[in-house]
Every structure is written in C-alpha cells, then in structure tokens.
C-alpha cells in the first residue's frame, strides 16, 4: 500500500482522511479501560464540505433560490426567537427572578410594533400600589 492508497472508511464517507482519532488504554481503579477519544475534524474537513455545497449549487442552479430563502428563513426565525427570549414577560430562571413582570417599564412598548402609544398612569391604581407597599 503506497501513500496514495488510503483505506476507505467502512461507512463510505470520503472525509475519513481529515478526521484525527487515536485509541488509548487508561487505568482506572486498577482496571484497564479502552478509551475512544472524541473525533476532532480538521479545518480541511469543513472547507471540503463547504466547497462541496458550493459546487453542487453551481451544478444545479435551481437550488440557489431555495438555499437563499431557507437561509433567510432560518436567520429570521433564530433572530425572532432571541428577540422574544429577551422580553421581560419570559421567565427563564424562576428561582432568581420569580416575578419579572414587576420590573416592566410601562413607558417602554412591549409589542413588536407600537404606533402612537401614549401611557398615562391611572391614579386609582397608583394609590392602591402605594397603599400596599
């Protein structure tokens, strides 16, 4: 077997030559344990995968709009999820902040789009809040 003849991985992927792995034996409490380390792909692996995607796009041009819209939709969904999780009425940690709605600033709009919102405090509600504190 020469340097050009690399063994083909059993699962049929062509990326096997870029994956570093090594097996080791460790001793734990007097017992030999066969350890399989995590597989660490090289940068060349990612480069080849990305270039393969671009080559497929250039061969099949009808996939370009699909890839564009799917990327745009995924980015929009991710950004809206992050935006929604930053809102004050979402509770992620109930132990440290059990009532986050108490810290909501009423002058700050809570909707996605707010047109001509003017907030004025209700006097009766303010009196009740002052009396209960």
C-alpha positions as a Python dict, from the first residue, in 0.01 Angstrom:
ca = {
    (1, 'X'): (0, 0, 0),
    (2, 'X'): (154, 330, -108),
    (3, 'X'): (98, 679, 32),
    (4, 'X'): (-179, 744, -223),
    (5, 'X'): (-370, 429, -130),
    (6, 'X'): (-559, 533, 179),
    (7, 'X'): (-802, 289, 337),
    (8, 'X'): (-1166, 371, 276),
    (9, 'X'): (-1372, 408, 593),
    (10, 'X'): (-1639, 140, 633),
    (11, 'X'): (-1927, 389, 636),
    (12, 'X'): (-1847, 509, 283),
    (13, 'X'): (-1766, 875, 356),
    (14, 'X'): (-1485, 1039, 165),
    (15, 'X'): (-1398, 1260, 462),
    (16, 'X'): (-1224, 994, 669),
    (17, 'X'): (-874, 1116, 590),
    (18, 'X'): (-945, 1450, 759),
    (19, 'X'): (-1058, 1308, 1091),
    (20, 'X'): (-794, 1264, 1360),
    (21, 'X'): (-851, 987, 1604),
    (22, 'X'): (-646, 769, 1829),
    (23, 'X'): (-725, 497, 2072),
    (24, 'X'): (-569, 469, 2412),
    (25, 'X'): (-582, 249, 2716),
    (26, 'X'): (-611, 404, 3060),
    (27, 'X'): (-606, 258, 3406),
    (28, 'X'): (-886, 345, 3647),
    (29, 'X'): (-907, 180, 3990),
    (30, 'X'): (-676, -97, 3876),
    (31, 'X'): (-885, -178, 3568),
    (32, 'X'): (-769, -125, 3213),
    (33, 'X'): (-1021, 84, 3022),
    (34, 'X'): (-1018, 112, 2644),
    (35, 'X'): (-1081, 480, 2564),
    (36, 'X'): (-1208, 615, 2235),
    (37, 'X'): (-1134, 989, 2220),
    (38, 'X'): (-1366, 1239, 2062),
    (39, 'X'): (-1332, 1275, 1689),
    (40, 'X'): (-1176, 1611, 1602),
    (41, 'X'): (-1227, 1715, 1239),
    (42, 'X'): (-959, 1930, 1079),
    (43, 'X'): (-1026, 2264, 914),
    (44, 'X'): (-981, 2092, 579),
    (45, 'X'): (-1290, 1882, 655),
    (46, 'X'): (-1510, 2189, 691),
    (47, 'X'): (-1351, 2353, 388),
    (48, 'X'): (-1419, 2049, 173),
    (49, 'X'): (-1780, 2024, 291),
    (50, 'X'): (-1847, 2393, 221),
    (51, 'X'): (-1678, 2374, -118),
    (52, 'X'): (-1886, 2065, -197),
    (53, 'X'): (-2202, 2259, -119),
    (54, 'X'): (-2096, 2546, -346),
    (55, 'X'): (-2002, 2306, -626),
    (56, 'X'): (-2345, 2143, -600),
    (57, 'X'): (-2506, 2487, -618),
    (58, 'X'): (-2310, 2573, -931),
    (59, 'X'): (-2406, 2243, -1096),
    (60, 'X'): (-2774, 2270, -1004),
    (61, 'X'): (-2858, 2638, -1029),
    (62, 'X'): (-3223, 2581, -940),
    (63, 'X'): (-3114, 2516, -580),
    (64, 'X'): (-2972, 2869, -533),
    (65, 'X'): (-3308, 3043, -462),
    (66, 'X'): (-3412, 2757, -235),
    (67, 'X'): (-3088, 2781, -37),
    (68, 'X'): (-3123, 3161, -16),
    (69, 'X'): (-3479, 3152, 115),
    (70, 'X'): (-3406, 2868, 357),
    (71, 'X'): (-3106, 3058, 495),
    (72, 'X'): (-3312, 3377, 521),
    (73, 'X'): (-3597, 3195, 698),
    (74, 'X'): (-3361, 3022, 943),
    (75, 'X'): (-3187, 3351, 1024),
    (76, 'X'): (-3521, 3527, 1072),
    (77, 'X'): (-3660, 3253, 1295),
    (78, 'X'): (-3343, 3247, 1505),
    (79, 'X'): (-3333, 3624, 1546),
    (80, 'X'): (-3702, 3640, 1641),
    (81, 'X'): (-3653, 3361, 1896),
    (82, 'X'): (-3364, 3551, 2054),
    (83, 'X'): (-3568, 3874, 2044),
    (84, 'X'): (-3863, 3702, 2212),
    (85, 'X'): (-3650, 3547, 2485),
    (86, 'X'): (-3516, 3890, 2581),
    (87, 'X'): (-3864, 4019, 2665),
    (88, 'X'): (-3943, 4084, 3029),
    (89, 'X'): (-4251, 3862, 3044),
    (90, 'X'): (-4047, 3549, 2963),
    (91, 'X'): (-3926, 3358, 3268),
    (92, 'X'): (-3613, 3150, 3217),
    (93, 'X'): (-3500, 3131, 3579),
    (94, 'X'): (-3782, 3134, 3832),
    (95, 'X'): (-3556, 3092, 4135),
    (96, 'X'): (-3354, 3412, 4095),
    (97, 'X'): (-3627, 3626, 3937),
    (98, 'X'): (-3971, 3486, 4030),
    (99, 'X'): (-4175, 3790, 3919),
    (100, 'X'): (-4002, 3967, 3628),
    (101, 'X'): (-4320, 4146, 3526),
    (102, 'X'): (-4286, 4368, 3833),
    (103, 'X'): (-3981, 4533, 3675),
    (104, 'X'): (-4154, 4618, 3345),
    (105, 'X'): (-4125, 4985, 3250),
    (106, 'X'): (-4474, 5094, 3136),
    (107, 'X'): (-4334, 5369, 2916),
    (108, 'X'): (-4139, 5112, 2713),
    (109, 'X'): (-4352, 4942, 2445),
    (110, 'X'): (-4380, 4564, 2484),
    (111, 'X'): (-4523, 4486, 2142),
    (112, 'X'): (-4321, 4415, 1829),
    (113, 'X'): (-4458, 4730, 1663),
    (114, 'X'): (-4629, 5007, 1858),
    (115, 'X'): (-4782, 5305, 1680),
    (116, 'X'): (-4872, 5622, 1875),
    (117, 'X'): (-4880, 5463, 2219),
    (118, 'X'): (-4920, 5714, 2497),
    (119, 'X'): (-4925, 5586, 2851),
    (120, 'X'): (-5053, 5779, 3145),
    (121, 'X'): (-5065, 5634, 3496),
    (122, 'X'): (-5407, 5556, 3641),
    (123, 'X'): (-5440, 5747, 3966),
    (124, 'X'): (-5652, 5483, 4143),
    (125, 'X'): (-5402, 5211, 4059),
    (126, 'X'): (-5113, 5424, 4181),
    (127, 'X'): (-5294, 5487, 4512),
    (128, 'X'): (-5353, 5114, 4560),
    (129, 'X'): (-4987, 5036, 4484),
    (130, 'X'): (-4868, 5298, 4731),
    (131, 'X'): (-5107, 5170, 4999),
    (132, 'X'): (-4999, 4806, 4962),
    (133, 'X'): (-4624, 4878, 4982),
}
